[in-house]
Amino acid sequence: MNGFSALRLSQPIMQAINSMGFEEPTPIQAASIPIALMGRDLIGQAQTGTGKTAAYGIPAIHLSDSKQDFIQGLVITPTRELAIQVAEELNRIGQYKQIKSLPIYGGQEIERQIRALRKRPQIIVGTPGRLLDHLRRKTIRLEQVKLVVLDEADEMLNMGFIEDIEAIWQQTPDDRQNLLFSATIPVHIQRLAARFMRNPEIIQIAPREVTVANIEQEYIETPEKEKLDVLCRLLDIQNPEMSIVFGRTRRRVDELAEALSERGYSAEGIHGDLSQNRRDAIMKKFRSGEIEVLVASDVAARGLDISGITHIYNFDIPQDPESYVHRIGRTGRAGESGLAVTLVTPREIPHLKSIEQLIRQQIKRKPIPTVKEALAELQHIAVESLLKVVEQDDFAPYHNLAQSLLEEYDSSSLLAAALKILTKEPEKRDFKELSQAPPIKIKQARQDYHRDWAKQKSGGGKKYPKKPKRPHA
């Protein structure tokens, strides 16, 4: 029996949940969905990768009526990547109820979005800036919205969107329902909630329960100038199927992607300066397996929801301890295991300790991999490739050529030469060096988890003052 049955969802939503392969609600879903279905305002504290999209997506679909051709639900996200991902998941959840969700974000032609809006979607998922553009043009009207969701609220406020969010909220009815999801709940989130939400229920999923369940975490201490060599050896030894390498700046992402490509790795980089078409093309290649290594900045990777990522490499340790949680949350999803490796310079060790404090877990120290270890793994891969061809027995046209070679050379020498060709040994030439990275500012992890908020239990507790009645514009 599907664990979602206990939530008493409608048949079309249950049909979608079953088709998506959801069997048991995650902790944030189990705690949030019943409260949201009651029409209550809600604040959910949960990290990326916990299933929070469905936690608010299922109530949003439940509340929407396909027979009504006005906007009934609004989801606000900090990035276009997240807006796209959320809209895709909402369309899957709403597929049997005929509820349409549309992503609205900057970087895409606004005329194209206006044409899509004429098809009357029930739910809009958008970034603050582009939503305001449409509100000014009156191509989006929010007078009949029933539900407003703020996803990754702390990130939006950190990016300076608070005035935009307030302006958007002012365009919605006073009696709307509000759901806010955030990895952390600092003071500015509390102030925002006190102003725009009505006595919200607080639900907290402790960080230690959601960040590392299926993720093995390691770090390697290495000088800055040796980090690229160390990363290449790790890629050779671990041979990841799909991996993300995080750089701290846009320049670092560009240089690192270029350096990996020069060394023979299938790599591309994404960051905030890329055009939307270029970004979409890279992500399509990454999902299809054409690209094996995606180099990304924190902002560009936020909201990416890609299944099958096996390895996360923090080439640069993140500036904020909380960003570490978001980064490694890209792997170890849906019950699968994952590995996260962080490269740390000696002066960054104190910063690593603040990350350990946040996740309440010690990260394992590993030695710098050697050239010998990397070469051994490359040779192992070459042998496997050779044996695979032998097992397929699809080399008849080469038999006569092999026999003629055996008349001149011994079999051992020929096999060794073949393996040498198959082994992708690192080229012995000078490569362009990476620019020096700006030094990290050592910061302490936020303590919002562990102070007065830590006293609240999942699903209940602290309430904000009731929202004062807002005068009509």
The 8 nearest C-alpha neighbors of each residue, nearest first, counted from 0:
[[1, 2, 4, 22, 3, 23, 5, 17],
 [0, 2, 22, 3, 4, 23, 17, 21],
 [3, 1, 23, 4, 22, 5, 0, 24],
 [2, 4, 5, 1, 6, 24, 23, 22],
 [5, 3, 6, 2, 7, 1, 8, 0],
 [4, 6, 3, 7, 2, 8, 1, 29],
 [5, 7, 4, 3, 8, 33, 32, 29],
 [8, 6, 5, 4, 9, 3, 13, 10],
 [7, 9, 6, 13, 12, 10, 4, 3],
 [8, 10, 12, 11, 13, 7, 61, 14],
 [9, 11, 13, 12, 14, 8, 15, 95],
 [12, 10, 14, 95, 13, 96, 9, 15],
 [11, 13, 15, 14, 9, 10, 16, 92],
 [14, 12, 16, 10, 15, 11, 17, 9],
 [13, 15, 11, 17, 12, 16, 10, 18],
 [16, 14, 18, 12, 92, 13, 17, 19],
 [15, 17, 13, 19, 18, 21, 14, 12],
 [18, 16, 20, 14, 19, 15, 21, 13],
 [17, 19, 15, 20, 16, 14, 21, 13],
 [20, 18, 16, 17, 21, 15, 91, 92],
 [19, 21, 17, 18, 22, 16, 15, 23],
 [20, 22, 16, 19, 17, 23, 24, 18],
 [23, 21, 1, 2, 20, 24, 3, 17],
 [22, 24, 2, 21, 3, 25, 1, 29],
 [25, 23, 28, 29, 3, 2, 26, 22],
 [24, 26, 28, 27, 29, 50, 23, 49],
 [27, 25, 29, 28, 30, 24, 204, 49],
 [26, 28, 30, 25, 29, 31, 51, 204],
 [29, 27, 54, 25, 31, 26, 30, 24],
 [28, 30, 26, 24, 27, 31, 25, 32],
 [31, 29, 27, 28, 458, 32, 26, 33],
 [32, 30, 28, 34, 33, 29, 27, 54],
 [31, 33, 35, 34, 28, 54, 36, 29],
 [34, 32, 36, 35, 31, 37, 6, 30],
 [35, 33, 37, 36, 31, 32, 39, 38],
 [34, 36, 32, 38, 37, 39, 33, 31],
 [35, 37, 33, 38, 34, 58, 32, 39],
 [38, 36, 34, 35, 39, 33, 32, 40],
 [37, 39, 35, 36, 176, 40, 34, 177],
 [40, 38, 35, 37, 34, 41, 176, 199],
 [39, 41, 199, 177, 176, 178, 197, 200],
 [40, 42, 199, 200, 178, 201, 39, 179],
 [41, 43, 179, 201, 180, 178, 200, 202],
 [44, 42, 180, 202, 203, 45, 179, 201],
 [45, 43, 203, 181, 182, 180, 204, 202],
 [44, 46, 182, 204, 43, 181, 203, 49],
 [45, 47, 182, 49, 48, 209, 325, 44],
 [46, 48, 49, 325, 328, 45, 182, 51],
 [47, 49, 328, 50, 46, 332, 329, 51],
 [50, 48, 51, 47, 46, 209, 45, 25],
 [49, 51, 52, 48, 53, 25, 54, 28],
 [50, 52, 54, 53, 49, 27, 55, 28],
 [53, 51, 54, 50, 56, 55, 85, 88],
 [52, 54, 56, 55, 51, 57, 50, 28],
 [55, 53, 28, 51, 52, 56, 32, 31],
 [54, 56, 53, 58, 57, 52, 59, 51],
 [57, 55, 53, 59, 58, 52, 54, 89],
 [56, 58, 60, 59, 53, 55, 61, 54],
 [59, 57, 61, 60, 55, 56, 36, 62],
 [60, 58, 56, 62, 57, 61, 55, 63],
 [61, 59, 63, 57, 62, 58, 93, 56],
 [60, 62, 58, 59, 63, 57, 9, 12],
 [61, 63, 59, 60, 58, 64, 145, 36],
 [64, 62, 60, 61, 71, 59, 65, 121],
 [63, 65, 66, 67, 62, 98, 121, 71],
 [64, 66, 67, 98, 97, 63, 96, 121],
 [67, 65, 64, 68, 63, 97, 98, 69],
 [66, 68, 65, 64, 69, 121, 63, 70],
 [69, 67, 119, 66, 121, 70, 120, 65],
 [68, 70, 67, 121, 71, 119, 120, 143],
 [71, 69, 121, 122, 144, 72, 120, 141],
 [70, 72, 144, 145, 121, 122, 63, 69],
 [71, 73, 122, 146, 144, 70, 145, 147],
 [74, 72, 147, 123, 122, 124, 148, 146],
 [73, 75, 148, 124, 147, 149, 123, 125],
 [76, 74, 149, 125, 126, 124, 148, 150],
 [75, 77, 126, 150, 78, 82, 125, 81],
 [78, 76, 155, 126, 154, 151, 75, 79],
 [79, 77, 80, 81, 76, 126, 82, 302],
 [78, 80, 82, 104, 81, 83, 126, 105],
 [81, 79, 83, 78, 82, 302, 303, 84],
 [80, 82, 302, 84, 78, 79, 83, 85],
 [81, 83, 79, 85, 80, 84, 124, 125],
 [84, 82, 86, 80, 81, 85, 102, 79],
 [83, 85, 81, 87, 82, 86, 80, 88],
 [84, 86, 88, 82, 87, 83, 81, 89],
 [87, 85, 89, 83, 88, 84, 100, 102],
 [86, 88, 84, 90, 85, 89, 83, 91],
 [89, 87, 91, 85, 90, 86, 92, 84],
 [90, 88, 92, 86, 91, 87, 56, 93],
 [91, 89, 93, 87, 88, 92, 94, 100],
 [92, 90, 88, 94, 89, 93, 87, 15],
 [91, 93, 89, 15, 90, 94, 12, 88],
 [94, 92, 98, 90, 96, 91, 95, 60],
 [93, 95, 91, 97, 96, 90, 92, 98],
 [96, 94, 11, 97, 93, 15, 12, 14],
 [95, 97, 93, 98, 11, 94, 65, 12],
 [98, 96, 94, 95, 65, 93, 99, 90],
 [99, 97, 93, 65, 96, 121, 94, 100],
 [98, 100, 120, 121, 90, 97, 122, 101],
 [101, 99, 122, 86, 120, 123, 90, 121],
 [100, 102, 123, 86, 124, 120, 122, 103],
 [103, 101, 124, 83, 125, 86, 82, 123],
 [102, 104, 125, 124, 101, 126, 129, 112],
 [105, 103, 126, 129, 79, 125, 102, 106],
 [104, 106, 129, 107, 79, 103, 128, 126],
 [105, 107, 275, 104, 108, 274, 79, 109],
 [106, 108, 105, 109, 104, 275, 111, 112],
 [109, 107, 111, 110, 106, 112, 105, 113],
 [108, 110, 112, 111, 107, 113, 105, 133],
 [111, 109, 113, 112, 108, 114, 115, 107],
 [110, 112, 114, 109, 108, 113, 115, 107],
 [111, 113, 115, 109, 110, 114, 116, 108],
 [112, 114, 110, 116, 115, 111, 109, 117],
 [115, 113, 111, 117, 112, 116, 110, 118],
 [116, 114, 112, 117, 113, 118, 111, 119],
 [115, 117, 113, 118, 114, 119, 112, 120],
 [116, 118, 119, 114, 115, 113, 120, 112],
 [119, 117, 116, 115, 120, 114, 68, 99],
 [118, 120, 117, 68, 116, 69, 121, 70],
 [121, 119, 99, 122, 100, 118, 101, 70],
 [120, 122, 70, 71, 99, 69, 98, 100],
 [123, 121, 72, 100, 120, 70, 73, 71],
 [122, 124, 73, 101, 100, 102, 125, 74],
 [125, 123, 74, 102, 82, 75, 73, 101],
 [126, 124, 103, 75, 104, 102, 82, 76],
 [125, 127, 76, 104, 77, 75, 128, 129],
 [128, 126, 130, 129, 163, 131, 164, 125],
 [129, 127, 131, 130, 126, 132, 163, 105],
 [128, 130, 132, 104, 131, 105, 127, 126],
 [131, 129, 127, 133, 132, 128, 125, 126],
 [130, 132, 134, 128, 129, 133, 135, 127],
 [133, 131, 129, 135, 130, 134, 136, 128],
 [132, 134, 136, 138, 130, 139, 131, 135],
 [133, 135, 137, 131, 139, 136, 132, 130],
 [136, 134, 132, 137, 133, 131, 138, 139],
 [135, 137, 133, 138, 134, 132, 139, 131],
 [138, 136, 134, 139, 135, 133, 140, 132],
 [137, 139, 133, 136, 134, 140, 113, 116],
 [140, 138, 137, 134, 133, 141, 136, 130],
 [141, 139, 142, 137, 134, 138, 70, 143],
 [140, 142, 144, 171, 143, 170, 70, 139],
 [143, 141, 171, 172, 144, 140, 170, 70],
 [144, 142, 141, 71, 145, 172, 70, 69],
 [145, 143, 71, 141, 72, 146, 142, 70],
 [144, 146, 175, 71, 72, 176, 143, 147],
 [145, 147, 176, 72, 175, 144, 177, 73],
 [148, 146, 73, 177, 74, 72, 176, 178],
 [149, 147, 74, 178, 179, 177, 75, 73],
 [148, 150, 179, 75, 152, 74, 180, 178],
 [149, 151, 180, 76, 152, 75, 148, 179],
 [152, 150, 181, 154, 153, 180, 155, 149],
 [151, 153, 181, 155, 150, 154, 149, 180],
 [154, 152, 156, 155, 151, 181, 157, 183],
 [153, 155, 157, 152, 156, 151, 158, 77],
 [156, 154, 77, 152, 158, 157, 153, 160],
 [155, 157, 159, 153, 161, 160, 158, 154],
 [158, 156, 154, 155, 159, 153, 160, 161],
 [157, 159, 155, 156, 160, 154, 77, 161],
 [160, 158, 156, 157, 161, 155, 162, 163],
 [159, 161, 163, 156, 155, 162, 158, 164],
 [160, 162, 164, 156, 163, 159, 165, 155],
 [163, 161, 165, 164, 160, 166, 159, 167],
 [162, 164, 166, 160, 165, 161, 127, 167],
 [165, 163, 161, 167, 166, 162, 168, 160],
 [164, 166, 168, 162, 167, 163, 169, 161],
 [165, 167, 163, 169, 164, 168, 162, 170],
 [168, 166, 164, 169, 170, 165, 163, 131],
 [167, 169, 165, 170, 171, 166, 164, 195],
 [168, 170, 166, 167, 171, 165, 172, 472],
 [169, 171, 168, 167, 141, 142, 166, 172],
 [170, 172, 141, 142, 168, 169, 144, 173],
 [173, 171, 174, 175, 142, 143, 144, 170],
 [174, 172, 175, 171, 469, 468, 169, 471],
 [173, 175, 172, 176, 145, 171, 146, 144],
 [174, 176, 145, 146, 172, 173, 177, 144],
 [175, 177, 146, 40, 145, 147, 38, 174],
 [178, 176, 40, 147, 146, 148, 196, 175],
 [179, 177, 148, 41, 40, 42, 147, 149],
 [180, 178, 149, 42, 148, 43, 150, 41],
 [181, 179, 43, 150, 151, 42, 44, 149],
 [180, 182, 151, 44, 152, 183, 153, 45],
 [181, 183, 46, 45, 44, 151, 153, 184],
 [184, 182, 181, 185, 44, 153, 447, 448],
 [183, 185, 188, 447, 181, 186, 189, 182],
 [186, 184, 188, 187, 447, 183, 189, 153],
 [185, 187, 189, 188, 190, 184, 447, 191],
 [186, 188, 190, 189, 185, 191, 184, 156],
 [189, 187, 191, 186, 190, 185, 184, 192],
 [188, 190, 186, 192, 187, 191, 193, 185],
 [191, 189, 187, 193, 192, 188, 186, 194],
 [190, 192, 188, 194, 189, 193, 187, 195],
 [191, 193, 196, 189, 194, 195, 190, 188],
 [194, 192, 190, 191, 463, 195, 196, 189],
 [195, 193, 191, 192, 466, 196, 190, 467],
 [194, 196, 192, 193, 466, 191, 197, 168],
 [197, 195, 192, 466, 193, 194, 177, 199],
 [196, 198, 466, 465, 199, 40, 195, 464],
 [197, 199, 465, 463, 462, 464, 196, 200],
 [200, 198, 40, 41, 197, 462, 42, 201],
 [199, 201, 41, 42, 462, 459, 40, 202],
 [202, 200, 42, 459, 41, 43, 199, 461],
 [203, 201, 458, 43, 457, 42, 44, 459],
 [204, 202, 44, 457, 43, 205, 45, 201],
 [203, 205, 45, 44, 206, 27, 457, 202],
 [204, 206, 208, 207, 203, 209, 45, 448],
 [207, 205, 208, 209, 210, 358, 204, 46],
 [206, 208, 205, 209, 358, 210, 359, 211],
 [209, 207, 206, 205, 210, 212, 204, 211],
 [210, 208, 206, 207, 211, 212, 49, 46],
 [209, 211, 206, 207, 324, 212, 208, 328],
 [210, 212, 214, 213, 209, 207, 215, 208],
 [211, 213, 214, 210, 209, 208, 331, 207],
 [214, 212, 336, 331, 211, 337, 335, 215],
 [215, 213, 337, 211, 331, 338, 336, 212],
 [214, 216, 338, 339, 337, 213, 217, 211],
 [217, 215, 339, 362, 338, 340, 214, 363],
 [218, 216, 363, 340, 362, 364, 339, 341],
 [217, 219, 341, 364, 340, 342, 365, 363],
 [220, 218, 342, 365, 364, 343, 366, 221],
 [221, 219, 343, 344, 342, 345, 218, 222],
 [220, 222, 344, 343, 219, 223, 226, 225],
 [223, 221, 344, 225, 224, 226, 345, 220],
 [222, 224, 226, 225, 344, 221, 343, 435],
 [223, 225, 222, 226, 227, 433, 435, 221],
 [226, 224, 222, 228, 223, 227, 229, 221],
 [225, 227, 229, 223, 228, 224, 230, 221],
 [226, 228, 230, 229, 225, 231, 224, 314],
 [229, 227, 231, 230, 225, 226, 232, 224],
 [228, 230, 226, 232, 227, 231, 233, 225],
 [231, 229, 233, 227, 232, 228, 226, 234],
 [232, 230, 234, 228, 233, 229, 235, 227],
 [233, 231, 235, 229, 373, 234, 230, 236],
 [232, 234, 230, 236, 235, 231, 237, 229],
 [233, 235, 231, 238, 237, 232, 236, 230],
 [236, 234, 232, 238, 233, 373, 237, 231],
 [235, 237, 373, 233, 376, 234, 238, 232],
 [236, 238, 234, 239, 233, 235, 376, 232],
 [237, 239, 234, 235, 236, 240, 233, 376],
 [240, 238, 241, 237, 242, 310, 309, 234],
 [239, 241, 291, 309, 238, 242, 308, 307],
 [242, 240, 308, 291, 239, 309, 292, 307],
 [241, 243, 310, 292, 308, 311, 309, 239],
 [242, 244, 293, 311, 294, 292, 312, 245],
 [243, 245, 294, 312, 313, 311, 293, 295],
 [246, 244, 313, 295, 314, 296, 294, 312],
 [247, 245, 315, 252, 296, 251, 248, 314],
 [246, 248, 315, 296, 317, 251, 245, 249],
 [249, 247, 251, 250, 246, 296, 252, 436],
 [250, 248, 252, 251, 270, 253, 296, 247],
 [251, 249, 253, 248, 252, 254, 255, 434],
 [250, 252, 248, 254, 249, 253, 246, 255],
 [251, 253, 249, 255, 246, 250, 254, 268],
 [254, 252, 250, 256, 251, 255, 268, 257],
 [255, 253, 257, 251, 256, 252, 258, 250],
 [254, 256, 258, 252, 257, 253, 251, 259],
 [257, 255, 259, 267, 253, 268, 258, 254],
 [256, 258, 260, 254, 255, 259, 261, 253],
 [259, 257, 255, 261, 260, 256, 254, 262],
 [258, 260, 262, 256, 264, 261, 257, 255],
 [259, 261, 264, 257, 263, 262, 258, 266],
 [262, 260, 258, 259, 263, 257, 264, 430],
 [263, 261, 259, 260, 264, 258, 425, 426],
 [262, 264, 260, 261, 259, 265, 425, 423],
 [263, 265, 260, 259, 266, 262, 261, 292],
 [264, 266, 290, 291, 260, 292, 263, 267],
 [267, 265, 292, 260, 264, 256, 293, 290],
 [266, 268, 256, 293, 294, 292, 290, 281],
 [267, 269, 294, 256, 295, 293, 252, 253],
 [270, 268, 295, 299, 294, 278, 273, 296],
 [271, 269, 299, 296, 272, 249, 295, 273],
 [270, 272, 273, 299, 298, 269, 249, 296],
 [273, 271, 270, 274, 249, 269, 299, 275],
 [274, 272, 271, 270, 278, 277, 275, 269],
 [273, 275, 277, 276, 278, 272, 106, 271],
 [274, 276, 278, 277, 106, 279, 273, 107],
 [277, 275, 279, 278, 274, 280, 273, 107],
 [278, 276, 280, 274, 275, 279, 281, 273],
 [277, 279, 275, 281, 280, 276, 273, 274],
 [280, 278, 276, 282, 277, 281, 275, 283],
 [279, 281, 277, 283, 278, 282, 276, 284],
 [282, 280, 284, 278, 283, 279, 285, 277],
 [281, 283, 285, 279, 284, 280, 286, 278],
 [282, 284, 280, 286, 281, 285, 279, 287],
 [285, 283, 289, 287, 281, 282, 286, 290],
 [286, 284, 290, 282, 288, 287, 283, 289],
 [285, 287, 283, 288, 284, 282, 305, 289],
 [288, 286, 284, 285, 289, 283, 290, 282],
 [289, 287, 285, 290, 286, 291, 284, 241],
 [288, 290, 284, 287, 285, 291, 265, 286],
 [291, 289, 285, 288, 265, 284, 266, 292],
 [290, 292, 241, 265, 288, 266, 242, 240],
 [293, 291, 266, 242, 243, 290, 265, 241],
 [294, 292, 243, 267, 266, 268, 244, 295],
 [295, 293, 268, 244, 243, 245, 252, 256],
 [296, 294, 269, 245, 268, 300, 270, 252],
 [295, 297, 299, 246, 270, 298, 245, 247],
 [296, 298, 300, 299, 301, 295, 245, 247],
 [297, 299, 301, 300, 296, 271, 270, 78],
 [300, 298, 270, 296, 297, 271, 301, 269],
 [301, 299, 297, 298, 303, 295, 296, 302],
 [302, 300, 298, 303, 299, 297, 81, 80],
 [301, 303, 81, 80, 304, 300, 84, 78],
 [304, 302, 300, 301, 305, 80, 81, 84],
 [303, 305, 302, 306, 84, 329, 48, 81],
 [306, 304, 303, 307, 308, 286, 329, 330],
 [305, 307, 308, 304, 332, 330, 333, 329],
 [306, 308, 309, 305, 241, 330, 240, 332],
 [309, 307, 241, 330, 242, 306, 310, 305],
 [308, 310, 337, 241, 330, 242, 307, 239],
 [311, 309, 242, 338, 339, 337, 308, 239],
 [310, 312, 339, 243, 242, 244, 327, 338],
 [313, 311, 244, 340, 314, 339, 341, 243],
 [312, 314, 341, 245, 315, 316, 244, 342],
 [313, 315, 342, 245, 312, 246, 244, 341],
 [316, 314, 313, 246, 247, 317, 342, 245],
 [315, 317, 313, 341, 343, 314, 318, 342],
 [318, 316, 319, 323, 322, 315, 247, 320],
 [317, 319, 439, 316, 320, 440, 322, 442],
 [318, 320, 321, 322, 317, 442, 323, 444],
 [319, 321, 354, 323, 322, 444, 317, 318],
 [320, 322, 323, 319, 324, 325, 444, 357],
 [323, 321, 325, 324, 319, 320, 317, 326],
 [322, 324, 326, 321, 320, 325, 317, 327],
 [325, 323, 322, 321, 326, 327, 328, 210],
 [326, 324, 322, 328, 323, 327, 47, 321],
 [327, 325, 323, 328, 324, 329, 322, 297],
 [326, 328, 329, 324, 325, 330, 339, 311],
 [329, 327, 325, 330, 326, 48, 324, 47],
 [328, 330, 327, 326, 308, 331, 48, 304],
 [331, 329, 337, 308, 328, 332, 309, 327],
 [330, 332, 337, 336, 335, 213, 214, 334],
 [333, 331, 335, 334, 330, 48, 329, 306],
 [334, 332, 335, 331, 306, 48, 336, 330],
 [333, 335, 332, 331, 336, 213, 212, 337],
 [334, 336, 331, 332, 333, 213, 337, 330],
 [337, 335, 331, 213, 214, 334, 338, 309],
 [336, 338, 331, 214, 309, 330, 310, 215],
 [337, 339, 215, 310, 214, 216, 311, 309],
 [340, 338, 311, 216, 310, 312, 327, 215],
 [341, 339, 217, 312, 218, 216, 313, 311],
 [340, 342, 313, 218, 312, 343, 219, 314],
 [343, 341, 219, 314, 218, 220, 313, 315],
 [342, 344, 220, 347, 219, 221, 341, 316],
 [343, 345, 221, 222, 347, 220, 346, 223],
 [344, 346, 347, 348, 220, 343, 221, 222],
 [347, 345, 344, 348, 349, 343, 350, 439],
 [348, 346, 350, 344, 345, 349, 343, 351],
 [347, 349, 351, 350, 346, 345, 352, 343],
 [350, 348, 352, 351, 347, 353, 346, 441],
 [351, 349, 353, 347, 352, 348, 441, 354],
 [352, 350, 348, 354, 349, 353, 355, 347],
 [351, 353, 355, 349, 350, 354, 356, 348],
 [352, 354, 356, 350, 355, 351, 443, 444],
 [355, 353, 320, 357, 351, 356, 352, 358],
 [356, 354, 352, 358, 360, 353, 357, 359],
 [355, 357, 353, 359, 354, 358, 352, 360],
 [356, 358, 354, 355, 359, 444, 353, 320],
 [357, 359, 355, 360, 207, 356, 354, 206],
 [360, 358, 356, 355, 357, 207, 361, 354],
 [359, 361, 355, 358, 362, 356, 207, 357],
 [360, 362, 355, 363, 359, 356, 358, 352],
 [361, 363, 217, 216, 360, 364, 218, 355],
 [364, 362, 217, 218, 361, 216, 365, 219],
 [363, 365, 218, 217, 219, 362, 366, 220],
 [364, 366, 219, 218, 363, 217, 367, 220],
 [367, 365, 368, 219, 364, 220, 218, 369],
 [366, 368, 219, 369, 365, 229, 221, 220],
 [369, 367, 366, 232, 372, 229, 370, 233],
 [370, 368, 372, 371, 367, 373, 232, 229],
 [369, 371, 373, 372, 374, 232, 368, 375],
 [370, 372, 374, 369, 373, 375, 368, 376],
 [373, 371, 375, 369, 370, 374, 376, 368],
 [372, 374, 236, 370, 376, 232, 375, 371],
 [373, 375, 377, 371, 376, 372, 370, 378],
 [376, 374, 378, 372, 373, 377, 371, 379],
 [377, 375, 379, 236, 373, 378, 374, 380],
 [378, 376, 374, 380, 379, 375, 422, 381],
 [377, 379, 381, 375, 376, 380, 422, 374],
 [378, 380, 376, 382, 377, 381, 375, 383],
 [379, 381, 383, 377, 378, 382, 384, 376],
 [380, 382, 378, 384, 422, 421, 379, 383],
 [383, 381, 385, 379, 384, 380, 386, 378],
 [384, 382, 380, 386, 385, 381, 387, 379],
 [383, 385, 381, 387, 382, 386, 380, 388],
 [384, 386, 382, 388, 383, 387, 381, 389],
 [387, 385, 389, 383, 388, 384, 390, 382],
 [386, 388, 390, 384, 389, 385, 383, 391],
 [389, 387, 391, 385, 386, 390, 392, 384],
 [388, 390, 386, 392, 387, 391, 385, 393],
 [391, 389, 387, 392, 388, 386, 393, 385],
 [390, 392, 388, 393, 389, 387, 394, 386],
 [393, 391, 389, 390, 394, 388, 395, 387],
 [394, 392, 391, 395, 388, 389, 390, 396],
 [393, 395, 396, 397, 392, 398, 388, 389],
 [394, 396, 397, 398, 393, 392, 399, 400],
 [397, 395, 394, 398, 399, 400, 393, 401],
 [396, 398, 400, 395, 394, 399, 401, 402],
 [399, 397, 401, 400, 395, 396, 402, 394],
 [398, 400, 402, 401, 397, 403, 396, 395],
 [399, 401, 403, 397, 398, 402, 404, 396],
 [402, 400, 398, 404, 399, 403, 397, 405],
 [403, 401, 405, 399, 404, 400, 398, 406],
 [402, 404, 400, 406, 405, 401, 399, 407],
 [403, 405, 401, 406, 402, 407, 408, 400],
 [406, 404, 408, 402, 407, 403, 409, 401],
 [405, 407, 403, 404, 408, 402, 409, 401],
 [406, 408, 405, 404, 409, 403, 402, 410],
 [409, 407, 405, 404, 406, 410, 413, 412],
 [408, 410, 411, 412, 405, 413, 407, 406],
 [411, 409, 413, 412, 414, 405, 408, 415],
 [412, 410, 414, 413, 409, 415, 408, 416],
 [413, 411, 415, 414, 410, 409, 416, 408],
 [412, 414, 416, 410, 415, 411, 417, 409],
 [415, 413, 417, 411, 416, 412, 410, 418],
 [416, 414, 412, 418, 417, 413, 411, 419],
 [415, 417, 419, 413, 414, 418, 412, 420],
 [418, 416, 414, 420, 419, 415, 413, 421],
 [419, 417, 421, 415, 420, 416, 422, 381],
 [418, 420, 416, 422, 417, 421, 415, 378],
 [419, 421, 417, 418, 422, 416, 423, 381],
 [422, 420, 418, 381, 419, 423, 417, 384],
 [423, 421, 419, 381, 378, 420, 424, 377],
 [424, 422, 421, 377, 425, 420, 419, 381],
 [423, 425, 422, 426, 374, 377, 419, 378],
 [426, 424, 427, 423, 262, 263, 374, 428],
 [425, 427, 428, 424, 262, 423, 429, 263],
 [428, 426, 425, 429, 424, 430, 262, 423],
 [429, 427, 426, 430, 425, 431, 262, 261],
 [428, 430, 431, 427, 426, 432, 262, 261],
 [431, 429, 432, 428, 258, 261, 262, 427],
 [430, 432, 433, 429, 258, 254, 261, 434],
 [431, 433, 430, 434, 258, 224, 254, 429],
 [434, 432, 254, 435, 431, 255, 251, 258],
 [435, 433, 436, 432, 251, 254, 250, 437],
 [434, 436, 433, 437, 223, 224, 438, 251],
 [435, 437, 434, 438, 251, 433, 248, 247],
 [438, 436, 439, 435, 248, 247, 440, 434],
 [439, 437, 436, 440, 435, 347, 441, 346],
 [438, 440, 441, 318, 437, 347, 317, 316],
 [441, 439, 442, 438, 318, 350, 319, 347],
 [440, 442, 350, 439, 443, 349, 318, 347],
 [443, 441, 440, 444, 350, 319, 318, 353],
 [442, 444, 353, 445, 441, 320, 350, 319],
 [443, 445, 320, 353, 357, 446, 442, 354],
 [446, 444, 447, 443, 448, 357, 321, 320],
 [445, 447, 448, 449, 444, 450, 357, 443],
 [448, 446, 449, 445, 450, 185, 184, 452],
 [449, 447, 446, 453, 452, 450, 183, 445],
 [448, 450, 453, 446, 447, 452, 451, 454],
 [451, 449, 453, 452, 447, 448, 446, 454],
 [450, 452, 453, 454, 449, 455, 447, 448],
 [453, 451, 454, 450, 455, 448, 447, 449],
 [452, 454, 449, 455, 450, 451, 448, 456],
 [455, 453, 452, 451, 456, 450, 449, 460],
 [456, 454, 460, 453, 452, 461, 457, 459],
 [457, 455, 459, 458, 460, 454, 203, 202],
 [456, 458, 202, 203, 459, 204, 455, 30],
 [459, 457, 202, 30, 456, 201, 203, 460],
 [460, 458, 457, 201, 456, 200, 202, 461],
 [459, 461, 455, 456, 201, 462, 458, 200],
 [460, 462, 201, 455, 459, 463, 200, 452],
 [463, 461, 198, 199, 200, 460, 464, 201],
 [462, 464, 198, 193, 465, 199, 461, 192],
 [465, 463, 198, 193, 466, 462, 197, 467],
 [464, 466, 198, 197, 467, 463, 193, 196],
 [465, 467, 197, 196, 194, 195, 193, 464],
 [468, 466, 469, 465, 194, 195, 197, 464],
 [467, 469, 466, 470, 173, 465, 471, 195],
 [468, 470, 467, 471, 173, 466, 169, 472],
 [471, 469, 472, 468, 173, 467, 169, 172],
 [470, 472, 469, 173, 169, 172, 468, 170],
 [471, 470, 169, 170, 469, 171, 172, 173]]
